[in-house]
Amino acid sequence: MLSRAGGGYTWRMNHALSVPAALPSSVERQGRRVDRIARYRAAPIRLPDIARVRAHDREVSIGFVLADPNIALLDGLISADESARLIRLAAGKLKRSEVVDRAGGGTWVSSVRTSEGTWFDIAENEIVDCLERRIAALTGVPLDNGEPLQVLHYLPGGEYQAHHDYFDPADAGSASYLQIGGQRVATLVVYLADVEAGGETVFPTLGLSIRPRLGAAVYFEYCDRHSRLDARCLHAGTPVIRGEKWIATKWLRESAYRARAR
């Protein structure tokens, strides 16, 4: 588990979460592709190879970087004031979150994901615009390749069970999503508030757990330039035990994103 001690970050590896029994299909399918996964070698992570970087208008720290699979912890990506304002903007239009229908290509409400959320168009307001420009400056991924920013809210007991963010080409429902910007290549989860207990972002196959902390963000990549996918980035949001969890999620695509009809 990644925990904070003495002002820095220390590693303690343990399997923080087992893959839920309700979600065996993706893991089993990936297991049948052992050869492809074994051949996957991540390119160097897109982030700058320095501890602190100017990202658009703000200094951002890169706390740690795990290579192959590519995962990084960022600090200071958003201020406390910006986080509070973004939460206020989102609070009035939250709806129950949905998951992708792997067979049909639509979306549906599932007990796998028990948050409520909303989204903001590209540059919809000053805070969203600044945050997206920081992400583009950090990753080198063009602004046009980003999906609309999602803000998600979890109450006690709320969770998102283990899943992949990419669209599995083996799923019939993925085709319509891949036509509007190609595959997702990376995810950035921004923590908009501290959580009293629970709500960690965990990577169960890696034994990695990241606790939510205001202003921090976890960034991870799972698709290379040949559209090969890294199944090791299976991840989950553990149940909130005390307090509430607020995050902003940004998914990055291979090419310019063109929104589906809503």
ABEGO torsion letter per residue (X at the ends): XBBBBGGBBBBBBBBABBBBAABAAAAAAAAAAAAAAAABBBBBBABBBBABBBBGABBBBBABBBBOBBBBBBBGABBAAAAAAAAAAAAAABBBBBBBBAAAGBBBBBAABABBBBBBBBGABAAAAAAAAAAAAAAGBBAAABBBBBBBBBBBGBBBBBBBABBBAABAAAAAAAAAGEBBABBBBBBABBBABEGBBBBAAAGBBBBBBBGBBBBBBABBAAGBBBAAABBBBBBBABEBBBBBBBBBBABBBBBBBX
